[in-house]
Amino acid sequence: MKSRKTIRVEEIKEKLNKFLAQSTLSPDFRQGVIFSLEEILWQTGNYKGFRYLEKHEVPEGQDAGIIFFREKEVLDHTQENCDKTRVQYC
């Protein structure tokens, strides 16, 4: 079988998005993954932004990337006490 010389960027993005959501390793480690993924996406013309993950998208006991709440009929959010490495790339 002939070995491949290229990989699909979409495949890498999917795998690293899953890692960023599920990992219980340190935020510093996830920041390294974020830096690498962003570099790949920018260099290949595939960067389309990101969003912060909510509480239900991260492991139990881990901080979310953003917290949404409703105050006086207005939906609002905060990043206080949040983990900014809990992201998903589009």
Z-matrix of the N, CA and C atoms (Angstrom, degrees):
N
C 1 1.451
C 2 1.524 1 109.11
N 3 1.300 2 116.00 1 132.55
C 4 1.456 3 121.78 2 -179.82
C 5 1.536 4 109.50 3 -78.08
N 6 1.324 5 117.10 4 135.68
C 7 1.467 6 120.33 5 179.95
C 8 1.531 7 110.03 6 -78.60
N 9 1.350 8 114.38 7 149.44
C 10 1.467 9 120.00 8 178.25
C 11 1.519 10 109.93 9 -81.22
N 12 1.315 11 116.14 10 150.93
C 13 1.457 12 121.39 11 175.83
C 14 1.509 13 111.93 12 -108.88
N 15 1.334 14 116.89 13 -8.45
C 16 1.462 15 121.00 14 -179.91
C 17 1.526 16 109.84 15 -129.84
N 18 1.329 17 114.98 16 160.43
C 19 1.458 18 121.07 17 175.41
C 20 1.524 19 108.13 18 -129.02
N 21 1.307 20 116.52 19 156.70
C 22 1.464 21 121.03 20 178.25
C 23 1.524 22 108.74 21 -80.96
N 24 1.315 23 117.21 22 125.13
C 25 1.464 24 122.28 23 179.67
C 26 1.525 25 109.96 24 -61.58
N 27 1.327 26 117.61 25 -39.79
C 28 1.467 27 122.24 26 179.94
C 29 1.532 28 110.80 27 -59.13
N 30 1.309 29 116.77 28 -39.26
C 31 1.468 30 122.44 29 179.33
C 32 1.536 31 110.72 30 -65.35
N 33 1.306 32 116.78 31 -43.88
C 34 1.467 33 121.69 32 177.74
C 35 1.522 34 109.86 33 -63.11
N 36 1.345 35 116.59 34 -45.10
C 37 1.459 36 120.83 35 -179.89
C 38 1.527 37 110.88 36 -60.15
N 39 1.316 38 118.01 37 -44.88
C 40 1.469 39 121.89 38 179.35
C 41 1.528 40 111.13 39 -59.88
N 42 1.315 41 116.85 40 -45.80
C 43 1.467 42 120.77 41 -178.57
C 44 1.528 43 111.39 42 -65.67
N 45 1.332 44 117.04 43 -42.71
C 46 1.462 45 119.73 44 -178.97
C 47 1.524 46 111.81 45 -73.62
N 48 1.326 47 118.60 46 -32.09
C 49 1.464 48 120.89 47 173.37
C 50 1.533 49 109.65 48 -61.40
N 51 1.314 50 116.96 49 -42.98
C 52 1.469 51 121.68 50 178.58
C 53 1.529 52 109.78 51 -62.29
N 54 1.327 53 116.52 52 -43.11
C 55 1.465 54 120.60 53 178.28
C 56 1.529 55 110.85 54 -61.49
N 57 1.333 56 117.34 55 -46.37
C 58 1.468 57 120.90 56 -178.16
C 59 1.526 58 111.73 57 -62.56
N 60 1.317 59 117.31 58 -31.05
C 61 1.466 60 121.08 59 178.80
C 62 1.525 61 111.87 60 -79.10
N 63 1.326 62 118.00 61 -39.00
C 64 1.463 63 121.56 62 -170.35
C 65 1.527 64 115.33 63 -99.37
N 66 1.296 65 118.40 64 -16.68
C 67 1.457 66 121.89 65 -174.54
C 68 1.531 67 112.56 66 -65.55
N 69 1.319 68 114.98 67 138.95
C 70 1.463 69 120.34 68 172.56
C 71 1.532 70 109.59 69 -109.75
N 72 1.326 71 116.48 70 12.01
C 73 1.460 72 120.13 71 174.07
C 74 1.525 73 108.96 72 -71.59
N 75 1.308 74 117.50 73 174.65
C 76 1.466 75 122.08 74 -173.68
C 77 1.532 76 112.67 75 -66.33
N 78 1.335 77 116.60 76 152.60
C 79 1.466 78 120.16 77 174.11
C 80 1.533 79 111.73 78 -57.23
N 81 1.335 80 118.12 79 -33.33
C 82 1.464 81 120.52 80 178.03
C 83 1.529 82 110.78 81 -62.14
N 84 1.322 83 117.19 82 -39.82
C 85 1.463 84 120.58 83 178.68
C 86 1.524 85 109.72 84 -66.18
N 87 1.352 86 116.33 85 -45.87
C 88 1.465 87 119.62 86 178.42
C 89 1.530 88 111.07 87 -61.89
N 90 1.324 89 118.13 88 -34.29
C 91 1.469 90 121.22 89 178.27
C 92 1.524 91 110.22 90 -62.26
N 93 1.314 92 117.55 91 -37.38
C 94 1.464 93 120.94 92 175.88
C 95 1.518 94 111.85 93 -63.79
N 96 1.332 95 116.40 94 -39.95
C 97 1.466 96 121.32 95 176.93
C 98 1.528 97 109.54 96 -64.14
N 99 1.340 98 116.62 97 -43.72
C 100 1.467 99 121.64 98 179.12
C 101 1.524 100 110.73 99 -59.39
N 102 1.329 101 116.71 100 -46.51
C 103 1.463 102 120.91 101 179.62
C 104 1.529 103 110.41 102 -58.26
N 105 1.328 104 116.37 103 -46.50
C 106 1.470 105 120.59 104 -178.63
C 107 1.519 106 111.44 105 -64.93
N 108 1.335 107 116.84 106 -45.89
C 109 1.460 108 120.25 107 -179.09
C 110 1.525 109 111.15 108 -63.43
N 111 1.326 110 117.21 109 -44.30
C 112 1.470 111 119.49 110 178.85
C 113 1.519 112 111.31 111 -60.90
N 114 1.310 113 117.18 112 -40.55
C 115 1.470 114 120.63 113 178.91
C 116 1.531 115 110.17 114 -61.42
N 117 1.331 116 117.15 115 -44.75
C 118 1.472 117 121.08 116 178.17
C 119 1.528 118 110.04 117 -61.00
N 120 1.332 119 116.58 118 -47.38
C 121 1.466 120 120.49 119 -177.54
C 122 1.524 121 111.85 120 -64.11
N 123 1.332 122 117.45 121 -43.21
C 124 1.473 123 120.34 122 179.40
C 125 1.531 124 110.94 123 -66.37
N 126 1.331 125 117.11 124 -46.31
C 127 1.471 126 120.73 125 -176.11
C 128 1.522 127 113.14 126 -65.11
N 129 1.345 128 116.29 127 -26.33
C 130 1.468 129 119.57 128 -178.91
C 131 1.527 130 112.65 129 -100.58
N 132 1.344 131 116.80 130 3.90
C 133 1.456 132 120.18 131 179.65
C 134 1.520 133 113.95 132 72.96
N 135 1.332 134 116.83 133 24.50
C 136 1.455 135 121.48 134 -176.95
C 137 1.521 136 114.17 135 -110.48
N 138 1.322 137 118.99 136 8.86
C 139 1.463 138 120.02 137 -179.48
C 140 1.524 139 109.43 138 -75.24
N 141 1.349 140 116.48 139 124.34
C 142 1.466 141 121.92 140 -179.21
C 143 1.526 142 110.69 141 -130.81
N 144 1.322 143 117.36 142 21.62
C 145 1.449 144 120.99 143 178.56
C 146 1.520 145 113.23 144 92.51
N 147 1.337 146 115.09 145 -177.00
C 148 1.452 147 121.18 146 -179.82
C 149 1.521 148 108.90 147 -149.53
N 150 1.320 149 115.04 148 171.50
C 151 1.451 150 121.52 149 173.99
C 152 1.523 151 108.08 150 -137.44
N 153 1.335 152 115.73 151 154.64
C 154 1.457 153 120.08 152 176.49
C 155 1.517 154 109.73 153 -82.15
N 156 1.325 155 116.46 154 143.28
C 157 1.458 156 121.83 155 179.90
C 158 1.522 157 110.78 156 -81.92
N 159 1.337 158 115.40 157 144.30
C 160 1.453 159 121.82 158 178.71
C 161 1.536 160 109.85 159 -90.22
N 162 1.323 161 115.68 160 169.65
C 163 1.465 162 122.95 161 -175.06
C 164 1.531 163 112.68 162 -53.34
N 165 1.332 164 117.24 163 -42.07
C 166 1.468 165 120.28 164 -177.33
C 167 1.538 166 112.86 165 -71.99
N 168 1.333 167 117.84 166 -5.61
C 169 1.462 168 121.36 167 -177.76
C 170 1.530 169 113.29 168 -103.51
N 171 1.337 170 117.73 169 -0.98
C 172 1.466 171 121.48 170 -179.21
C 173 1.533 172 108.78 171 -119.45
N 174 1.338 173 117.90 172 161.37
C 175 1.460 174 120.21 173 -179.98
C 176 1.533 175 112.09 174 -58.62
N 177 1.319 176 115.09 175 146.87
C 178 1.460 177 120.63 176 179.06
C 179 1.529 178 110.29 177 -56.29
N 180 1.319 179 115.80 178 136.08
C 181 1.459 180 121.32 179 -179.30
C 182 1.522 181 114.25 180 87.18
N 183 1.335 182 117.10 181 -4.87
C 184 1.464 183 121.70 182 179.95
C 185 1.525 184 108.93 183 -100.23
N 186 1.331 185 116.51 184 151.84
C 187 1.460 186 121.25 185 178.50
C 188 1.526 187 110.74 186 -76.47
N 189 1.326 188 115.99 187 141.79
C 190 1.458 189 122.05 188 176.04
C 191 1.529 190 109.11 189 -81.37
N 192 1.324 191 116.19 190 171.13
C 193 1.455 192 121.03 191 176.66
C 194 1.520 193 112.51 192 -84.13
N 195 1.334 194 115.74 193 -21.55
C 196 1.458 195 121.52 194 -179.48
C 197 1.527 196 108.16 195 -156.69
N 198 1.310 197 116.27 196 150.02
C 199 1.460 198 120.82 197 177.75
C 200 1.530 199 108.12 198 -124.13
N 201 1.331 200 115.72 199 123.16
C 202 1.458 201 121.13 200 176.33
C 203 1.522 202 108.89 201 -97.48
N 204 1.312 203 116.62 202 143.84
C 205 1.459 204 121.41 203 176.82
C 206 1.516 205 109.14 204 -150.01
N 207 1.309 206 115.79 205 160.12
C 208 1.463 207 121.43 206 179.96
C 209 1.520 208 108.25 207 -111.12
N 210 1.318 209 114.64 208 125.80
C 211 1.460 210 120.59 209 178.66
C 212 1.518 211 108.27 210 -129.55
N 213 1.324 212 116.66 211 118.06
C 214 1.469 213 122.45 212 -179.91
C 215 1.523 214 111.41 213 50.92
N 216 1.322 215 115.66 214 52.66
C 217 1.470 216 122.84 215 176.49
C 218 1.530 217 113.99 216 67.37
N 219 1.317 218 118.09 217 10.32
C 220 1.467 219 121.45 218 179.40
C 221 1.523 220 108.64 219 -115.82
N 222 1.328 221 116.10 220 127.01
C 223 1.453 222 120.77 221 176.19
C 224 1.521 223 108.59 222 -78.30
N 225 1.316 224 117.10 223 127.31
C 226 1.457 225 121.59 224 -178.63
C 227 1.527 226 108.08 225 -134.26
N 228 1.319 227 116.81 226 178.05
C 229 1.460 228 120.81 227 178.88
C 230 1.525 229 109.98 228 -147.82
N 231 1.333 230 114.06 229 164.57
C 232 1.461 231 120.41 230 175.01
C 233 1.519 232 108.52 231 -144.41
N 234 1.314 233 115.52 232 156.19
C 235 1.456 234 120.63 233 172.36
C 236 1.526 235 109.82 234 -118.62
N 237 1.329 236 115.42 235 10.43
C 238 1.457 237 119.87 236 175.17
C 239 1.519 238 108.61 237 -65.06
N 240 1.323 239 117.13 238 135.44
C 241 1.468 240 122.51 239 -178.79
C 242 1.521 241 112.58 240 58.07
N 243 1.315 242 117.25 241 31.64
C 244 1.460 243 122.29 242 177.99
C 245 1.527 244 110.01 243 -111.78
N 246 1.309 245 114.72 244 162.76
C 247 1.458 246 122.30 245 179.69
C 248 1.527 247 108.08 246 -103.92
N 249 1.311 248 117.45 247 107.38
C 250 1.464 249 122.15 248 -175.61
C 251 1.532 250 113.40 249 -71.14
N 252 1.339 251 117.24 250 -1.67
C 253 1.463 252 120.13 251 175.17
C 254 1.521 253 110.93 252 -94.17
N 255 1.318 254 117.60 253 3.48
C 256 1.470 255 121.54 254 176.45
C 257 1.527 256 107.21 255 -93.28
N 258 1.332 257 114.01 256 84.89
C 259 1.465 258 121.00 257 -175.88
C 260 1.526 259 110.65 258 -131.14
N 261 1.330 260 114.48 259 163.62
C 262 1.461 261 121.47 260 173.34
C 263 1.522 262 107.04 261 -134.94
N 264 1.322 263 116.53 262 129.39
C 265 1.463 264 121.52 263 -179.68
C 266 1.515 265 111.01 264 -88.62
N 267 1.320 266 115.28 265 138.74
C 268 1.477 267 122.37 266 -177.23
C 269 1.508 268 110.86 267 -80.60
